[in-house]
Amino acid sequence: GTPTHRYLEYKITGLEGGVRTVLAPSGQAAITMAMLTLLKGGDRVLIPDSVYGPVRDFAGNELGALGVEAVFYDPLNLATLEQLIDSRTRLVWVESPGSVTMEVQDIPAIVAMAHARGALVGCDNTWATPLYFRPLDHGADLVVEALSKHFSGHSDILMGSVTVRDDALGYKLK
């Protein structure tokens, strides 16, 4: 809550093209915060099969214990993904480029599918950073960065961020 903290949030918000950024202790904490804010028992989240390992563990264990169904999908198979989005799907998670496999997902197509069924789209953009790709400009509802990676030079800090394009979602995260 310091002025320096607020200024960093402000600068990241500008880089991402969003309306509000919330900082977290790590990239994983930012993802966890976003999912716990958006999901409740009975909901469904779709996550790419190649997602960062700790996110897979969190989704399968902690979200599962809360009654949230986590379904893992092939990040490059849009036809299958479209079939998986149902009335309980609240969030479609994308990770582009993927953490291990570096595939690039078709974010505008995924956003169109998800929004048509009332689901939000969250993007882990750690590897591209807003310097190379801005998910909010392509319709994603929120973007997460592990600031421990490219933002800080991979060795100096442990921090994450969540940036949103909607004020109401930003206040809910805060």
Sequence and secondary structure as in RCSB ss.txt:
>XXXX:A:sequence
GTPTHRYLEYKITGLEGGVRTVLAPSGQAAITMAMLTLLKGGDRVLIPDSVYGPVRDFAGNELGALGVEAVFYDP
LNLATLEQLIDSRTRLVWVESPGSVTMEVQDIPAIVAMAHARGALVGCDNTWATPLYFRPLDHGADLVVEALSKH
FSGHSDILMGSVTVRDDALGYKLK
>XXXX:A:secstr
  HHHHHHHHHHHHHHT SEEEEESSHHHHHHHHHHHH  TT EEEEETT  HHHHHHIIIIIHHTT EEEEE T
T HHHHHHH  TTEEEEEEESS TTT     HHHHHHHHHHTT EEEEE TTTHHHH  GGGGT SEEEEETTTT
TTTSSS   EEEEES HHHHHHH 
